[in-house]
Amino acid sequence: MQYTIKLFAGLAERIGQSEVQINIEPPVADDGTTLPVTVAHLKETLSSLYPDAENSIRHAFAAVNQEYASVDNTIKENDELALIPPVSGGSGADNGAQTPDGLYVITGNLLSAEEVIAKVGDNNHGATIAFIGTTREMTGEMQTIHLEYEAYVPMALSQLQKIGTEIASRWPGTRCAISHRTGTVAIAETSVIIAVSSSHRNDAYEASRFAIERLKETVPIWKKEIWADGSEWKGAQTGPWNPVEPKS
């Protein structure tokens, strides 16, 4: 059976392409019964084909039909499959992509705080918070020339929308909108804008912080820091976090 797998960020660089097709023979039980193919089988097969990338493959998360999946998840030939390196909200859709309601946007164009804030306007809300993430030049002794962001666009939009749904559940009545850049983002340019409005300021503060932390955990956006003498993909999480069971 043939499977197509999308690859991103450092994993795509290590393997040398952004999409691969592999053949996986379904496993057979001792009694001769054919067993379903799982994410674990996919990762094992890919590791055997690309041994130099084995460590990256092992630590990558899997997505099946734009949803995070465990190694035990079964897969079919027509599933949309992807391996997701640990993320850090982060070339995707240069012409722009957004959810039907327009609240969640991924674009290669410059971002406007005013446009994002306007999406959460409400006459009954007394507080509006805007988080604006920009490219800084110095990180310790390292001088950044620019950043490059890459996104698994359809899944990223879906995950951004889930953040908004969770915010609405935790802080009823709160409104949220998020826009994120892809492609090259220069020094001092904006890479992400999160706007949150609420009846009371405490809810707006808390929801805004929740949104950026969750974005960095679950949304498949990667950033590559470009320096004068090299580059590095950022985003390796630490600790036992599992995207199938996000932190509360």
C-alpha positions as CSV (number, residue, x, y, z in Angstrom):
1,M,0.0,0.0,0.0
2,Q,1.3,3.4,-0.9
3,Y,1.2,6.4,1.4
4,T,2.0,10.1,0.8
5,I,3.5,12.0,3.7
6,K,3.9,15.8,3.9
7,L,7.1,17.0,5.6
8,F,8.0,20.4,7.1
9,A,10.7,22.6,8.4
10,G,13.9,20.9,9.5
11,L,12.6,17.4,8.8
12,A,11.9,18.4,5.1
13,E,15.4,19.8,4.9
14,R,17.0,16.7,6.4
15,I,15.1,14.4,3.9
16,G,15.5,16.8,1.0
17,Q,11.9,17.1,0.0
18,S,8.6,18.4,1.3
19,E,6.6,15.3,0.4
20,V,7.4,11.6,0.0
21,Q,5.6,8.5,-1.1
22,I,6.4,5.2,0.6
23,N,5.1,1.6,0.4
24,I,4.1,-0.2,3.6
25,E,3.1,-3.8,3.6
26,P,0.3,-4.4,6.2
27,P,1.6,-6.4,9.2
28,V,0.4,-10.0,9.6
29,A,-0.5,-11.6,12.9
30,D,0.7,-15.0,14.0
31,D,-2.6,-16.5,12.9
32,G,-2.2,-15.0,9.4
33,T,-4.7,-12.2,10.0
34,T,-3.8,-8.9,8.2
35,L,-3.4,-6.1,10.7
36,P,-4.1,-2.4,10.1
37,V,-1.2,-0.1,9.3
38,T,-0.5,2.5,12.1
39,V,1.5,5.7,12.4
40,A,4.2,3.7,14.2
41,H,4.6,1.5,11.0
42,L,4.8,4.7,8.9
43,K,7.6,6.2,11.1
44,E,9.5,2.9,11.2
45,T,9.4,2.6,7.4
46,L,10.4,6.2,6.8
47,S,13.3,5.8,9.2
48,S,14.5,2.7,7.4
49,L,14.4,4.6,4.1
50,Y,16.1,7.8,5.5
51,P,18.4,6.6,8.3
52,D,20.1,10.0,8.5
53,A,16.8,11.5,9.5
54,E,15.8,8.8,12.0
55,N,16.2,11.0,15.1
56,S,14.1,13.8,13.5
57,I,11.4,11.3,12.4
58,R,11.2,9.7,15.8
59,H,10.7,13.0,17.6
60,A,8.2,14.3,15.0
61,F,4.5,14.3,15.8
62,A,2.1,12.8,13.3
63,A,-1.0,14.3,11.8
64,V,-3.8,12.3,10.1
65,N,-6.3,14.3,8.1
66,Q,-5.1,17.6,9.8
67,E,-5.5,16.2,13.3
68,Y,-2.7,15.2,15.7
69,A,-2.5,11.4,16.0
70,S,-0.8,9.0,18.3
71,V,1.6,6.2,17.1
72,D,-1.3,3.7,17.5
73,N,-3.6,5.5,15.1
74,T,-4.4,3.5,12.0
75,I,-3.9,5.0,8.6
76,K,-5.4,4.5,5.2
77,E,-4.0,5.1,1.7
78,N,-6.3,8.1,1.1
79,D,-5.6,9.8,4.4
80,E,-3.8,13.2,4.4
81,L,-0.6,12.4,6.4
82,A,2.0,14.7,7.7
83,L,5.0,14.5,10.1
84,I,5.1,17.6,12.3
85,P,8.4,18.7,13.9
86,P,7.9,20.4,17.3
87,V,6.4,23.7,16.5
88,S,7.2,27.3,17.3
89,G,4.7,29.8,16.2
90,G,5.6,29.7,12.3
91,S,6.7,29.1,3.0
92,G,3.0,28.7,3.3
93,A,0.3,30.8,1.7
94,D,1.8,33.9,0.1
95,N,-1.6,35.0,-1.2
96,G,-3.3,34.4,2.2
97,A,-5.6,31.9,3.7
98,Q,-8.2,32.3,6.4
99,T,-11.1,30.6,8.2
100,P,-14.6,31.3,6.8
101,D,-15.3,33.7,9.6
102,G,-12.1,35.7,8.8
103,L,-10.9,35.6,12.4
104,Y,-7.9,33.4,11.8
105,V,-5.5,34.3,9.0
106,I,-2.1,33.0,7.7
107,T,-0.5,35.2,5.1
108,G,2.7,36.2,3.5
109,N,1.6,39.8,3.6
110,L,2.4,42.5,6.2
111,L,0.1,42.3,9.2
112,S,-2.1,45.2,10.5
113,A,-2.9,45.5,14.2
114,E,-5.8,47.7,13.5
115,E,-7.4,45.2,11.1
116,V,-7.0,42.3,13.6
117,I,-8.3,44.4,16.5
118,A,-11.4,45.5,14.5
119,K,-12.4,41.8,14.2
120,V,-13.0,41.5,17.9
121,G,-14.8,44.8,18.4
122,D,-18.0,44.6,20.6
123,N,-20.0,47.5,22.0
124,N,-20.4,45.5,25.3
125,H,-16.7,44.7,25.7
126,G,-14.8,47.1,28.0
127,A,-11.4,45.6,27.3
128,T,-9.4,44.8,24.2
129,I,-5.9,43.3,24.4
130,A,-3.5,43.1,21.4
131,F,-0.4,40.9,21.5
132,I,2.1,41.8,18.7
133,G,5.1,39.6,18.2
134,T,8.0,41.1,16.2
135,T,11.4,40.0,15.0
136,R,14.1,41.0,17.4
137,E,17.7,41.5,16.2
138,M,19.7,40.3,19.1
139,T,19.2,37.1,21.1
140,G,22.1,37.1,23.6
141,E,25.2,37.2,21.4
142,M,23.4,36.1,18.3
143,Q,22.4,38.6,15.7
144,T,19.4,37.7,13.6
145,I,19.3,38.9,10.0
146,H,15.6,37.8,9.5
147,L,13.2,35.0,10.3
148,E,11.6,32.6,7.9
149,Y,8.2,31.1,8.8
150,E,6.7,28.0,7.3
151,A,3.2,26.6,8.0
152,Y,1.1,23.6,7.3
153,V,-1.6,26.0,6.4
154,P,-4.9,24.1,6.5
155,M,-4.0,22.4,9.8
156,A,-2.6,25.6,11.3
157,L,-5.9,27.4,10.6
158,S,-7.9,24.5,12.1
159,Q,-5.7,24.7,15.3
160,L,-6.0,28.4,15.5
161,Q,-9.8,28.1,15.3
162,K,-9.6,25.5,18.1
163,I,-7.8,28.0,20.3
164,G,-10.6,30.5,19.7
165,T,-13.2,27.8,20.6
166,E,-11.4,26.9,23.8
167,I,-11.1,30.6,24.8
168,A,-14.8,31.1,24.2
169,S,-15.4,28.1,26.5
170,R,-13.0,29.1,29.3
171,W,-14.0,32.8,29.2
172,P,-17.6,33.0,27.9
173,G,-18.3,36.0,25.8
174,T,-14.7,36.7,24.9
175,R,-13.8,37.2,21.3
176,C,-10.4,36.3,19.7
177,A,-8.7,36.8,16.3
178,I,-5.3,35.7,15.3
179,S,-3.2,36.5,12.2
180,H,0.3,34.9,11.5
181,R,2.9,35.6,8.9
182,T,4.7,33.1,6.7
183,G,7.8,33.6,4.5
184,T,10.5,36.1,5.3
185,V,9.9,38.5,8.3
186,A,12.5,41.2,8.7
187,I,13.8,42.8,11.9
188,A,11.1,44.8,13.7
189,E,8.4,43.4,11.4
190,T,5.3,41.7,12.9
191,S,5.0,37.9,12.8
192,V,1.9,37.4,14.8
193,I,-1.0,39.5,16.1
194,I,-3.5,38.1,18.7
195,A,-6.5,40.4,19.5
196,V,-8.8,39.5,22.4
197,S,-11.8,41.5,23.7
198,S,-13.9,40.9,26.7
199,S,-16.3,42.5,29.1
200,H,-13.6,42.7,31.8
201,R,-9.8,43.2,31.5
202,N,-8.8,40.2,33.6
203,D,-10.5,37.8,31.1
204,A,-8.8,39.6,28.2
205,Y,-5.4,39.4,29.8
206,E,-5.7,35.7,30.7
207,A,-7.2,34.7,27.3
208,S,-4.5,36.6,25.4
209,R,-1.7,34.8,27.3
210,F,-3.4,31.5,26.9
211,A,-3.7,32.1,23.1
212,I,0.0,32.7,22.5
213,E,1.1,29.8,24.7
214,R,-1.3,27.4,23.1
215,L,-0.2,28.6,19.6
216,K,3.4,27.8,20.4
217,E,2.3,24.3,21.6
218,T,-0.1,23.1,18.9
219,V,-0.2,25.2,15.8
220,P,2.1,23.8,13.0
221,I,4.0,26.9,12.3
222,W,7.8,26.9,12.3
223,K,10.4,29.6,12.3
224,K,14.0,29.5,11.0
225,E,16.4,32.1,12.4
226,I,18.8,33.4,9.7
227,W,22.1,34.7,11.1
228,A,25.1,36.2,9.3
229,D,27.0,32.9,9.7
230,G,24.3,30.3,9.6
231,S,20.7,29.4,10.4
232,E,18.6,27.1,12.7
233,W,15.0,25.9,12.9
234,K,13.5,26.8,16.2
235,G,10.7,25.0,18.1
236,A,11.9,22.0,20.0
237,Q,9.7,21.7,23.0
238,T,10.9,20.4,26.3
239,G,9.1,18.2,28.8
240,P,6.4,15.6,28.4
241,W,4.0,17.6,26.3
242,N,1.9,15.5,23.9
243,P,-0.2,17.3,21.2
244,V,-2.8,14.5,21.4
245,E,-3.4,15.6,25.0
246,P,-2.5,19.3,25.2
247,K,-1.7,20.9,28.5
248,S,-4.5,22.6,30.4
